[in-house]
Structures are given as structure tokens and as C-alpha cells.
Amino acid sequence: MQLTETVTGSEALLERGKKSLAGGDSSTMRVLPYAMPLVADRALGSKIWNIEGDEILDMNMSYGPFLFGHRAPFVVDAVTQQISQHGSQLGFPTEISMQVAEKVQQLFPGMELMRFANSGTEAIASAMRLARVTTGRQTIIAFEGNYHGWSDGAFHQYHAPLQSLPASGYGPAIPGTKGMNGAPFDLVICRGNDTDCLQRCVEAYSDTLAAVILEPVGGNCGVIESPSGYLHFVREITLDYNALLIFDEVITGMRVAPGGAQEKYEVNPDITVIAKVLGGGYPGSAFGASRDLMDVVVRGDMFHGGVYSGNAACMAAANAMLGHILDTSTESYPYLYSITSKLASGLRDVFGRAGVPCIVQHVGPLLSMYLTDGKTDSIGNYREVRQHCLFQEYIQLQHAMQRRNVYFHPNQFEPWFPSTAHSEADIEFLLERMEDSVSEVFGL
């Protein structure tokens, strides 16, 4: 069945939604002004269906939680059993949250103690607070293009225009939205993947530096892998200056490897944050560190709470997800890497034959496709995305693909999230429609 040209049903329902929901939904990223209307009805495996009944190949996968596809049976069964036999939220400690924590410890040994929360934003806010409490210092260094949630403590203008970025390569954070009353305070933003710049930044703030926080693989300005040795350099410089290292593995955790980027690159942070894959489609995140660091939470010197933090329904989903990862990692991750490599190679071939400049970068099952001005062969940091990437053309291409029953996010900063549910037939379907869409958009 073909996706309808005008998507009239989705358009009409979104207009109805705008009368009660601000913008028509509860996330700005789902109702961007340049996005083609799509109101979803259901999902299964690698597909979603809109309210018109059209079957659409989904490469966004709800921004990444579904490593094993939509409605994975083992997750559905676990949540159903928990709700029907025990309850969704009990308001007391539960064994299932302990089971999840024990599985997290197997995958992330540095998380000797942890706390669960409901979103990456919540967990990162707590991780930054933990760093400040345990060091007694205030400054935190983050990086251009990295997103650490929308709390006042972390939300900087991570997609700032080039002219707003300091010539020195680092400087105080630019607030990410209006209404932050000057926040984020004591947050410094540095150019990414640049050892000299980070060295100068750390030295400038050494007296007050509590921590450095980063996405170990950039996933919020496309997929940007750090150059060899860079993460080890960040680890060493934080140790040299008695600061902590926070890995924001909201995207990379359980995706680029079972134990996240810290397993893949063999770099051990002081504090880890995970989310997305952890919940398997249910709200779930965690922050954790050594017993010594987390002792301030144990003692109550640092508060962490939340009525729904670690609720039983979401813990049931997480328990099923982590159990499946532990049981199947020797088969599932090679497949994830293989199917994503096939996709990446196929995309490069399509654009190469069309003579349209395009850079495809991926780290395991995390992929980005950049339409560029043809003046570079790779994207190594956020500034290069801004300098070389063609955002309007990408939107046009996304619209053409959506009309052909393939969905990926229209914002070029957003990566694609292949899953084990994506088959070789899915990839062939996508590449065929990409070839037609490239011809349409670029007039070939």
C-alpha cells in the first residue's frame, strides 16, 4: 500500500490535536514545522502504520529504544505479566528493580551503585549534581553538538549557528531556550574532538572544574566517532586535574556494544548515564558510579527521588531487555553491525552513482547520512556539520522517502537506528526507494 500524497487523515487529526496539545504533541521534535504530518496508529518489528493504514519502514525507531524492534514479544510478555500479576507501580522497593540493577552491573561494571529515573534528562541532571557534590566544585565542561537533556542545568544551544560559537573554541554555555533565567550556570562548552582545545579549556577552569561530560560517540549532530585515542585523552586529563568524567550513554548504551561505548573503546568513566535501549520502549534511565561516589546519595547528602523512578512496569521491560541482551549478544550484535554496514554501503553506492555528495557514518547500529557541499570526505565535529551539510535538501529528500513508505527523521542532526527487526529485504526496499527519491529531489 502506498503512502497517500496529501496525508489528509494525519493532517486533520493533528489539527484536532492542536486544540488541546501545544503544537499537536508533547515533544517539539515530533511536530517540527518542516515535518510532513504523520500520526501513528501502531508499530511492529521494523514497521509503523499511520492512521491511514499505510505500512512504513521505520528507521527512527522512536529515537532509538527499540534495539530488537517494536513490540518485541519478550518485552510485551514481561510487562503484561508484571501489570496483571503484580502491579505497575507499588510505591515501595521491589525485587524487579534489584534484578535490573544487577544486570546493569554485569554490562557496566563501573556502575557499582545506581539510581533509576524516567528519562535521560533526569538522569543526566542527577549525574551532574553528583559530580558537583562529590568534588565540591562547580564547573562542568560539555561539547558542541552534544545534547544532555533539557534541564536548566544542562540545556545549552547544542545546535548553535557557527557565528555564535567562540573563536577560542570554548566558552560559557549559550542557554538552549528562552525562560532559563541565565542558566545553565557553570557550564562551559568546548569544541569536540580537539585535544588542544580541550587542554586549554581544562587549564582555564582547573580551579573550579568538577567534571567533563560527553557523548562518547556523537549522536545528536549525526553520528560522529572520536578519533583514535581521543577518549583516552579525555580520561587522562580529567584524572590529571582531579575532575570526574561523565559518559552520557543515553544513545550509545547497549547499542554500540552490550556495555556501551565504554566497553567498545575500553575507557572507564567515573559516572555513567544510560537510557533509551534500557527501557525497551518504556520510560527508563539510570545514573551510576562507584560505591564511594554514590555514597552521598546513600547518606542522603544528595537528594534523588521521583514517584515513577524505577516503577515496576518499566523495570519489567528493562529486565526483559537486559536479559535478552545478555543471552543473545553473541548473535544479535554481529547481526546489528552487519545489517547496518549493508545499509551504509548501499547508501554510499546510491549517492555515488547519482553523483550527489553524501557522507554516511556509522558506529555499529547507529548511522547518519549527511548531504554535503562536496568539500569534505568526513564529518569530525559539530562545526563541520554546520559548515558542510545541506539541511534543506535533506528535508526534501526525507519528504520524498516518506511519500515512498520509508521514515527517518527530517532533521539531519538525528541519526538512524537499525534494529535486529530490520531485514535484508527491508534494506533493499529502502535503497530502491532512495534511488528514486534522489532522482526526484536532485532532478536526475
C-alpha positions in Angstrom: 0.0 0.0 0.0 1.4 3.4 -1.0 1.6 6.4 1.4 -1.1 8.9 0.3 0.2 12.1 -1.3 -1.5 14.6 1.0 -1.7 12.5 4.2 -5.1 14.2 4.8 -6.1 11.9 7.7 -2.9 12.7 9.6 -3.2 16.4 8.8 -6.8 16.6 10.1 -6.0 14.7 13.3 -3.0 17.0 14.0 -5.3 20.0 13.6 -7.6 18.4 16.2 -4.6 17.8 18.4 -3.5 21.4 18.3 -6.7 22.4 20.1 -5.6 20.5 23.2 -1.9 19.7 22.9 0.6 22.6 22.3 1.7 22.1 18.7 -0.2 18.9 18.5 2.1 16.7 20.5 4.2 16.6 23.7 7.6 16.8 22.1 8.7 19.6 19.8 10.9 17.1 17.8 7.8 15.2 16.7 5.9 18.2 15.3 8.6 20.3 13.7 7.2 22.9 11.3 9.0 21.3 8.3 8.0 17.7 9.1 5.4 16.0 6.9 2.3 15.1 9.0 2.4 11.6 10.2 0.1 10.4 13.0 1.0 6.8 14.0 -1.6 4.1 14.8 0.6 1.1 15.7 4.0 -0.5 15.2 5.5 -3.9 15.0 9.1 -5.1 14.2 10.7 -2.7 11.8 7.4 -1.1 10.6 4.9 1.6 11.7 1.4 2.2 10.4 -0.1 5.6 10.1 -3.8 6.3 10.8 -4.5 5.9 7.0 -3.3 2.3 7.3 -0.1 2.7 5.3 2.8 0.4 6.2 6.1 2.4 6.7 9.6 1.2 7.2 10.8 2.9 10.3 14.5 3.9 10.6 13.8 6.3 13.5 12.5 3.6 15.9 11.2 6.2 18.4 14.7 7.8 18.6 16.5 4.6 19.5 15.0 2.5 22.3 14.0 -0.4 20.1 17.2 -2.4 19.6 15.0 -5.5 18.9 12.2 -3.8 17.0 8.8 -2.5 18.0 6.7 -4.7 20.4 9.4 -7.3 20.9 7.4 -10.3 22.3 9.6 -10.9 25.3 9.2 -7.2 26.4 5.4 -7.3 25.9 5.1 -10.6 27.8 7.2 -9.3 30.7 5.3 -6.0 31.1 1.9 -7.8 30.7 2.8 -10.3 33.4 4.1 -7.6 35.8 1.0 -5.4 35.4 -1.5 -8.3 35.6 0.1 -10.2 38.4 2.0 -7.7 40.5 1.1 -4.1 39.6 2.5 -1.3 37.5 3.8 0.8 40.5 3.9 -0.4 44.1 5.4 2.6 45.9 7.9 0.5 47.8 11.3 -1.2 46.9 10.8 -4.1 44.6 12.8 -7.1 43.7 12.5 -6.5 40.0 14.3 -3.1 40.2 17.1 -5.0 42.0 17.2 -7.6 39.2 17.5 -4.8 36.6 20.3 -3.2 38.6 22.2 -6.4 38.9 22.0 -6.9 35.1 23.2 -3.3 34.5 26.2 -4.1 36.8 27.1 -7.0 34.5 27.1 -4.8 31.4 28.6 -1.6 33.1 30.9 -2.7 35.9 31.7 0.9 36.8 28.1 1.4 37.9 28.6 -0.3 41.3 25.6 1.6 42.6 22.9 3.3 40.6 19.6 5.0 40.7 16.8 4.7 38.2 14.9 7.6 36.7 12.4 8.2 34.0 14.4 9.9 31.2 17.8 10.7 30.1 17.2 14.4 31.1 16.5 13.4 34.7 19.5 11.0 35.0 21.9 13.5 33.5 20.8 16.3 35.8 21.4 13.9 38.7 24.8 12.8 37.3 26.0 16.5 37.0 24.7 17.2 40.6 26.6 14.1 41.8 29.8 15.4 40.2 29.4 18.8 41.9 28.6 17.3 45.3 31.4 14.8 45.4 34.1 17.2 44.1 33.0 20.3 45.9 33.5 22.2 42.6 31.0 23.7 40.2 32.3 23.9 36.5 31.3 21.2 34.1 32.7 21.1 30.5 30.5 19.8 27.7 30.9 19.8 24.0 29.4 21.5 20.9 26.7 19.4 19.3 26.2 17.1 22.4 22.8 17.1 23.9 22.4 16.3 27.6 18.7 16.8 28.1 16.6 19.9 28.6 17.0 20.6 32.3 18.2 24.1 33.3 21.5 22.7 34.4 22.4 21.1 31.1 20.4 22.6 28.2 22.7 24.6 26.1 22.2 25.7 22.5 23.7 22.5 21.2 22.8 23.3 17.6 24.0 26.9 17.7 24.8 28.7 14.5 28.5 29.0 13.7 28.6 32.7 14.3 27.6 32.2 17.9 30.5 29.9 18.7 33.6 31.3 20.3 36.7 31.7 18.1 38.8 30.4 21.0 37.0 27.1 20.8 35.4 27.2 24.2 33.3 29.5 26.4 30.2 29.8 28.7 27.2 27.8 27.5 24.5 29.6 25.5 21.0 28.9 27.0 19.1 26.4 25.0 15.7 28.1 25.2 14.1 31.3 26.5 13.0 31.3 30.1 16.1 29.8 31.7 16.9 33.0 33.7 20.6 32.8 32.7 21.0 29.1 33.2 22.8 26.8 32.5 25.2 28.2 35.1 28.8 26.9 35.4 28.6 25.0 32.2 31.3 25.5 29.6 31.1 24.4 26.0 34.2 23.2 24.1 34.8 22.3 20.5 34.6 18.5 20.2 37.4 16.0 19.2 40.1 18.6 19.6 42.7 17.7 22.2 44.5 21.1 22.1 41.2 23.0 22.6 40.2 20.7 25.5 43.6 21.1 27.1 43.3 24.9 27.0 39.7 24.8 28.3 40.5 22.5 31.2 43.5 24.6 32.2 41.4 27.8 32.1 38.8 26.3 34.5 41.1 24.0 36.5 40.4 25.6 39.9 36.6 25.1 39.7 36.4 22.0 37.4 34.1 19.3 38.7 33.6 17.1 35.6 33.8 16.7 31.8 30.6 15.3 30.3 30.3 14.0 26.7 28.6 11.6 24.4 31.4 9.1 23.7 30.0 8.7 20.2 28.3 11.9 19.0 24.7 11.1 18.3 22.9 14.5 18.4 24.6 16.1 15.5 24.7 13.0 13.4 27.0 10.1 14.2 30.5 11.3 14.9 33.1 8.9 16.2 36.0 10.4 18.1 39.5 10.0 16.5 41.7 7.2 17.8 43.0 7.9 21.3 40.7 10.9 22.0 38.5 9.3 24.6 41.6 8.0 26.4 43.0 11.6 26.3 39.8 12.9 27.9 40.0 10.2 30.6 43.7 11.1 31.4 43.2 14.9 31.5 40.3 14.6 33.9 42.4 12.4 36.2 45.3 14.9 35.9 43.1 17.7 37.1 41.2 15.7 39.7 37.9 16.1 37.8 35.3 13.4 37.1 34.4 12.0 33.7 30.8 11.5 32.8 29.7 9.4 29.9 26.3 10.2 28.5 25.4 6.8 27.1 21.8 7.6 26.6 22.1 6.8 22.9 25.2 4.5 22.9 24.4 2.4 25.9 23.6 -1.2 24.9 23.6 0.0 21.3 27.2 0.3 20.0 28.1 -2.7 22.3 26.3 -4.5 25.1 28.3 -2.4 27.6 28.1 0.7 25.5 30.9 2.9 24.2 32.9 2.4 27.3 33.1 -1.3 26.5 33.8 -0.7 22.8 36.6 1.8 23.4 37.8 0.4 26.7 37.6 3.8 28.6 36.1 3.8 32.1 34.2 6.9 33.1 33.5 7.9 36.7 29.8 8.3 36.2 27.6 6.7 33.6 24.2 7.6 32.3 22.1 5.2 30.3 18.5 5.3 28.9 16.7 4.6 25.6 17.6 0.9 25.0 17.5 0.3 28.8 13.7 0.8 28.8 12.9 -1.0 25.6 10.2 1.5 24.7 9.2 2.3 28.3 10.4 5.3 30.3 13.7 4.3 31.9 17.1 5.7 32.7 19.8 5.3 35.2 22.9 7.0 36.5 25.6 5.2 38.5 29.2 5.3 39.7 31.5 3.7 42.2 30.2 3.0 45.7 32.4 5.8 47.0 30.9 8.4 44.7 27.3 7.2 45.2 27.7 7.3 49.0 26.4 10.9 49.0 23.1 9.5 47.7 23.1 6.7 50.1 23.7 9.1 53.1 21.1 11.5 51.8 23.5 14.4 51.3 22.4 14.5 47.7 18.7 14.1 47.1 17.3 11.9 44.3 13.6 10.9 44.0 10.7 10.6 41.7 7.3 8.8 42.2 7.8 6.9 39.0 11.6 6.4 39.2 12.2 2.6 38.9 8.5 1.9 38.6 7.7 -1.8 38.3 6.2 -1.8 34.8 9.2 -0.1 33.3 11.6 -2.2 35.3 9.8 -5.3 33.9 10.6 -4.0 30.3 14.2 -3.2 31.3 14.6 -6.6 32.9 13.5 -8.3 29.7 15.6 -6.1 27.5 18.8 -6.6 29.5 18.2 -10.3 29.9 17.8 -10.7 26.2 21.0 -8.7 25.5 22.9 -10.8 28.0 21.5 -14.0 26.5 21.8 -13.2 22.8 24.7 -10.7 22.4 27.0 -13.1 20.5 24.3 -13.4 17.8 22.4 -10.1 17.9 25.3 -7.6 17.8 27.1 -9.2 14.8 23.8 -9.0 13.0 23.2 -5.4 14.0 26.7 -4.5 12.8 26.2 -6.5 9.6 22.8 -5.1 8.6 24.0 -1.5 9.3 27.1 -2.0 7.3 24.9 -3.3 4.4 22.7 -0.2 4.7 25.7 2.2 4.8 27.4 0.6 1.8 24.2 0.6 -0.1 23.6 4.3 0.6 27.1 5.2 -0.5 26.6 3.3 -3.7 23.2 5.0 -4.5 24.6 8.5 -3.9 27.9 7.7 -5.6 26.2 6.6 -8.8 24.0 9.7 -8.7 27.0 11.9 -8.3 25.4 13.6 -5.2 27.8 14.4 -2.4 26.8 12.3 0.7 28.7 11.1 3.7 27.5 8.0 5.6 29.0 7.5 9.0 28.0 4.7 11.5 29.2 3.1 14.6 27.5 -0.3 14.8 23.8 0.1 14.6 23.9 3.9 14.9 24.0 5.7 11.5 23.9 9.1 9.9 23.6 10.2 6.4 24.9 13.7 5.6 24.1 15.5 2.4 27.1 17.8 1.9 28.6 20.6 -0.3 31.2 18.0 -1.5 34.1 19.9 0.2 34.9 17.2 2.7 35.1 13.4 2.9 34.2 13.0 6.6 32.5 14.9 9.4 34.6 15.1 12.6 32.9 17.6 14.8 29.8 19.8 15.1 31.3 22.8 13.3 31.9 20.7 10.3 28.3 19.6 10.2 27.3 23.3 10.1 29.9 24.2 7.6 29.3 21.4 5.0 25.8 19.9 5.4 22.7 20.8 3.3 19.8 20.9 5.6 17.0 22.0 3.2 17.9 19.3 0.7 17.9 16.7 3.4 14.4 17.7 4.4 13.3 17.5 0.7 14.8 14.0 0.5 13.2 12.9 3.7 9.8 14.0 2.4 10.4 12.1 -0.8 11.2 9.0 1.1 8.2 9.4 3.4 6.0 9.5 0.4 7.6 6.2 -0.6 6.9 4.5 2.7 10.3 5.0 4.4 10.6 7.1 7.5 13.7 8.7 9.0 13.7 12.0 10.9 13.8 15.1 8.7 16.4 16.8 10.9 19.8 15.9 9.5 21.2 16.0 13.1 19.1 13.0 14.0 20.7 9.5 13.5 19.1 6.4 12.2 18.6 3.4 14.5 18.7 0.0 12.8 17.4 -2.9 14.9 17.5 -6.7 14.7 14.0 -6.5 13.3 15.3 -4.8 10.1 15.9 -7.5 7.5 18.0 -7.5 4.3 14.7 -7.2 2.4 14.0 -4.0 4.4 17.3 -2.6 3.4 16.8 -3.5 -0.2 13.4 -1.8 -0.1 14.9 1.3 1.4 17.7 1.5 -1.1 15.4 1.1 -4.1 13.2 4.0 -2.8 16.3 6.1 -2.0 17.4 5.8 -5.6 14.0 7.1 -6.8 14.0 9.8 -4.2 17.5 11.1 -5.1 16.4 11.2 -8.7 13.3 13.2 -7.8 15.0 15.7 -5.4 18.1 16.3 -7.5 16.4 16.2 -10.9 18.4 13.3 -12.2 
